[in-house]
Amino acid sequence: MRLDLFLKASRLVLRRSVAQELCEAGAVLVNGSPAKSSRSVNAGDELTLRRRRRLLTLRVLAVPAHKQTSRAEAPQLYQILSDTELAD
């Protein structure tokens, strides 16, 4: 599954276009490397999202079979490794 689709399906971002903008800005890392929105995501990958004053690191546990996931299924797709607030 594409990175932008995974971010939307996991409900880490609200819209796919926002996920694409984050990737273009270099705010999304996959296994420590900046990633394009078209990059493939697999179980076991480590994602780092930088949004405003927050740095979220997570591990992909599962990739959904469909683009649409329910609100209850979304948190089961990843495990949060760290969630830190960044200083100004």
C-alpha positions as CSV (number, residue, x, y, z in Angstrom):
1,M,0.0,0.0,0.0
2,R,1.2,3.5,-0.8
3,L,2.4,5.6,2.1
4,D,-0.2,8.4,1.6
5,L,-3.0,5.8,1.5
6,F,-1.7,4.1,4.7
7,L,-1.5,7.4,6.5
8,K,-5.1,8.1,5.6
9,A,-6.4,4.6,6.2
10,S,-4.7,4.5,9.7
11,R,-6.3,7.9,10.4
12,L,-3.0,9.5,11.2
13,V,-3.9,12.2,8.8
14,L,-7.4,13.2,7.8
15,R,-7.0,13.5,4.0
16,R,-4.7,11.9,1.4
17,S,-3.7,15.4,0.1
18,V,-2.5,16.3,3.5
19,A,-0.4,13.1,3.6
20,Q,1.1,13.9,0.2
21,E,2.0,17.5,1.3
22,L,3.7,16.1,4.5
23,C,5.8,13.7,2.3
24,E,6.7,16.5,-0.2
25,A,7.8,18.7,2.7
26,G,10.1,15.9,4.1
27,A,8.1,15.6,7.3
28,V,7.6,11.8,6.9
29,L,10.5,9.4,7.3
30,V,10.3,5.6,6.6
31,N,13.0,3.6,8.3
32,G,15.0,6.8,8.8
33,S,14.8,8.1,5.2
34,P,12.6,10.8,3.7
35,A,9.9,9.2,1.8
36,K,7.7,10.1,-1.2
37,S,4.0,9.6,-0.9
38,S,4.1,6.8,-3.5
39,R,6.6,4.7,-1.4
40,S,5.3,1.2,-0.5
41,V,4.6,0.6,3.2
42,N,5.0,-2.9,4.7
43,A,4.4,-4.4,8.1
44,G,7.5,-3.8,10.3
45,D,8.4,-0.4,8.8
46,E,9.1,2.4,11.2
47,L,7.4,5.7,10.3
48,T,8.3,9.1,11.8
49,L,5.8,12.0,11.3
50,R,6.7,15.6,12.1
51,R,3.7,17.8,12.5
52,R,3.9,21.3,13.9
53,R,5.4,20.9,17.4
54,R,5.0,17.1,17.6
55,L,7.2,14.2,16.6
56,L,5.4,10.8,16.3
57,T,7.3,7.6,15.7
58,L,5.4,4.4,15.1
59,R,5.8,0.8,13.8
60,V,3.5,-0.5,11.1
61,L,1.9,-3.7,12.4
62,A,-0.4,-4.5,9.5
63,V,-1.3,-3.0,6.1
64,P,-5.1,-2.9,5.5
65,A,-6.5,-4.8,2.6
66,H,-8.8,-1.9,1.7
67,K,-8.3,1.8,1.5
68,Q,-11.2,2.4,3.9
69,T,-10.9,1.3,7.5
70,S,-13.2,1.7,10.4
71,R,-12.4,4.0,13.4
72,A,-12.0,0.8,15.5
73,E,-9.6,-0.9,13.1
74,A,-7.3,2.0,12.5
75,P,-5.3,1.9,15.8
76,Q,-4.6,-1.8,15.3
77,L,-2.6,-1.0,12.2
78,Y,0.3,0.6,14.1
79,Q,2.1,0.7,17.4
80,I,3.3,4.1,18.8
81,L,6.9,4.0,19.8
82,S,7.3,7.6,20.9
83,D,5.2,10.8,20.9
84,T,7.3,13.8,21.8
85,E,6.5,17.5,21.9
86,L,9.1,19.6,20.1
87,A,10.4,22.9,21.6
88,D,10.1,26.1,19.6
